[in-house]
Amino acid sequence: MLIYWVLSIIGIPVSSLLAGAGLAGVALGLGAKDFLSDLVNGFFILLENQYDVGESVEIGSVTGIVSSVGIRTTQIRGFDGTLHTIPNRNISIVSNKSRGDMRAQIDIPILAHTNLEQMTQVIKQVNDEQVPHFPQIVGAPTILGPKTTPNGQLVFRIDIFVQNGMQSAIYSEFYRLYQEALIADGIHLPTVNAINSTKK
């Protein structure tokens, strides 16, 4: 109060100074709140070991490899090379794709008149011959058979569970093996143009 009276006597607008100090205090308070939120969330991410450097994760709309994990921010290197820096307070759901076995889901387009029994036998034969050569595959592939995708396309589906990080390589390799074996056995597979013309 003494300082207030002295400043008022010498003509300094104390009310303006107090208003400015109040706004500055609010701004600092909000900044400190976000900072503390980053620290708290980052602490629990590290404590619970939710993800580690080098793991493949999906955080919100960002998917890629963890580049660094800090107490305040997490950096994700996207598959196109983009480096994303995410404040830890914004991390609510983490999908870690590097822990546990992953699924390679293979959908082979088929025609409505495809001999499904013949196709199943060809797929089983490929699995029996090739799976032992791929130690990345966990267990036996599951043949789910004909399915309809959301866009209305008829496919023959096979699920293969593999060690994490190997799903893309196994998908490409077995799609090729299945396709070659089916064609060699006389089973016609539709192309994109054939599918589109059939829909028309």
Secondary structure, 3 states (H helix, E strand, C coil): CHHHHHHHHCCCCHHHHHHHHHHHHHHHHHHHHHHHHHHHHHHHHHHHCCCCCCCEEEECCEEEEEEEECCCEEEEEECCCCEEEEEHHHCCCEEECCCCCEEEEEEEECCCCCCHHHHHHHHHHHHHHHHHHCCCECCCCEEEEEEECCCCCEEEEEEEEECCCCHHHHHHHHHHHHHHHHHHCCCCCCCHHHHHHHHC
